[in-house]
Amino acid sequence: MENESVLNALAAAERSFEQTPQNVEDGLDVDEAELVQLRRACRLLAAASRLLDDGYYTVVIESSFVAIERTIQFRLIHDGAMDASEVISSHRRLYQRGAEIGLYNDAFGERLAELWNQNRTKTYYRLGIATESQAKAMHELATDVHQDLVNASQERHECLC
């Protein structure tokens, strides 16, 4: 890339991540890794709700999938089934881990994985066009999964929803 403006923007972005954090996002200034994941999920759901009303269906679908995954990660870390520093690179593996520790049954985990595999990729890479009904359904699913997993934990009072 030779565009000076783009190069300057890249340098500024790099510097921004090297600086001491200031003006952090409300609610995410917690030390516990599981609470960071929980509250990220809360913020994603809130953002998706606002964007749904404005017709940003692709972003709502993407945010809903990520909110489900952050909520599962919250429970895996909280329940001691995952170390906070562990990275699960496969979406399917994350859903399987949730089933392994009893957050839901194997069939539900497999359905989540297939939903992600068959549909998230299509809307994200624009192989299919996101619709309002898909966005609403995904947001409802993400909200329900989030509430169910959070309510079954000892940390439901930490939820920002």
C-alpha positions in Angstrom: 0.0 0.0 0.0 1.5 3.3 -1.0 -1.3 5.7 0.0 0.2 8.0 2.6 -3.2 8.5 4.3 -3.7 4.8 4.7 -0.1 4.2 5.9 -0.6 7.0 8.5 -3.9 5.5 9.6 -2.2 2.1 10.0 0.6 3.6 12.1 -2.0 5.4 14.3 -3.9 2.2 14.8 -0.8 0.3 15.8 0.2 3.0 18.3 -3.3 3.1 19.8 -2.9 -0.6 20.9 0.5 0.1 22.4 -0.7 2.9 24.7 -1.9 2.5 28.3 -5.7 2.0 28.1 -7.8 5.1 28.8 -11.5 5.7 28.4 -12.3 2.0 28.3 -15.7 0.7 27.4 -18.2 0.9 30.3 -18.7 -2.4 32.1 -15.7 -4.2 30.7 -13.2 -2.9 33.2 -13.1 -6.1 35.2 -10.1 -8.3 36.1 -11.7 -11.8 35.8 -11.4 -13.3 32.4 -14.8 -15.0 32.5 -16.5 -11.7 33.4 -14.9 -10.0 30.4 -16.4 -12.7 28.1 -19.8 -12.4 29.9 -19.9 -8.7 29.5 -18.7 -8.7 25.9 -21.6 -11.0 25.2 -24.0 -8.5 26.9 -22.6 -5.6 24.9 -22.8 -7.5 21.6 -26.5 -8.3 22.3 -27.2 -4.7 23.2 -25.5 -3.5 20.0 -27.3 -6.1 17.9 -30.6 -5.0 19.3 -30.0 -1.4 18.3 -28.7 -2.3 14.9 -31.6 -4.7 14.2 -34.0 -1.7 14.4 -31.8 0.1 11.8 -31.8 -2.8 9.4 -28.1 -3.9 9.8 -29.0 -7.6 9.5 -25.6 -9.0 8.6 -24.0 -7.3 11.6 -26.9 -8.5 13.9 -26.3 -12.1 12.7 -22.6 -11.9 13.2 -22.9 -10.3 16.6 -25.5 -12.9 17.7 -23.1 -15.7 16.8 -20.3 -14.1 18.6 -22.5 -13.3 21.7 -23.4 -17.0 21.9 -19.7 -18.0 21.7 -18.6 -15.4 24.3 -21.4 -16.7 26.6 -20.2 -20.3 26.2 -16.6 -19.2 26.8 -17.8 -17.4 30.0 -19.2 -20.6 31.3 -16.3 -22.7 30.2 -13.8 -20.4 32.1 -16.2 -19.9 35.1 -16.8 -23.6 35.5 -13.1 -24.5 35.3 -13.4 -26.3 32.0 -11.2 -23.9 30.1 -8.2 -21.8 31.1 -8.6 -18.1 30.5 -5.5 -18.1 28.2 -6.7 -21.0 26.1 -7.7 -20.3 22.5 -10.2 -22.5 20.8 -9.7 -21.9 17.1 -12.7 -23.9 15.9 -16.3 -22.7 16.4 -17.4 -26.4 16.3 -14.9 -27.3 19.0 -16.2 -24.5 21.3 -19.8 -25.7 20.9 -18.6 -29.3 21.6 -16.8 -28.2 24.7 -20.0 -26.7 26.0 -21.8 -30.0 25.5 -18.9 -31.9 27.1 -19.3 -30.0 30.4 -23.1 -30.2 30.3 -24.1 -26.7 29.4 -26.4 -28.4 26.9 -26.7 -31.8 25.2 -24.6 -33.0 22.3 -27.4 -32.6 19.8 -27.9 -28.9 20.7 -24.1 -28.3 20.4 -24.1 -30.0 17.0 -27.1 -27.9 15.8 -25.3 -24.7 16.9 -22.2 -25.8 15.0 -24.2 -26.6 11.9 -26.1 -23.3 12.1 -22.8 -21.5 12.3 -21.2 -23.6 9.5 -24.2 -23.5 7.1 -25.4 -20.0 7.6 -23.0 -17.6 9.3 -20.5 -18.1 6.5 -23.1 -17.4 3.8 -24.2 -14.0 5.3 -20.7 -13.0 6.4 -19.1 -13.6 3.0 -22.2 -12.4 1.2 -22.9 -15.8 -0.5 -26.4 -15.2 0.8 -28.0 -11.9 1.8 -29.1 -11.5 5.4 -32.8 -11.0 6.0 -34.7 -9.3 8.7 -36.3 -12.6 9.8 -32.9 -14.3 10.0 -31.5 -11.4 12.1 -34.4 -11.5 14.4 -34.3 -15.2 14.9 -30.5 -15.2 15.5 -30.8 -12.3 18.0 -33.6 -14.1 19.8 -31.5 -17.3 19.9 -28.5 -15.5 21.2 -30.5 -13.7 23.9 -32.1 -17.0 25.0 -28.9 -18.9 25.1 -27.2 -16.1 27.0 -30.0 -15.8 29.6 -30.1 -19.6 30.1 -26.4 -20.0 30.5 -26.0 -16.9 32.7 -29.0 -17.7 34.9 -27.6 -21.2 35.6 -24.3 -19.7 36.8 -23.2 -18.2 40.1 -22.5 -14.9 38.4 -25.8 -13.8 37.0 -25.6 -10.6 39.0 -22.5 -9.7 36.9 -24.6 -9.6 33.6 -25.1 -6.2 32.1 -28.2 -7.1 30.1 
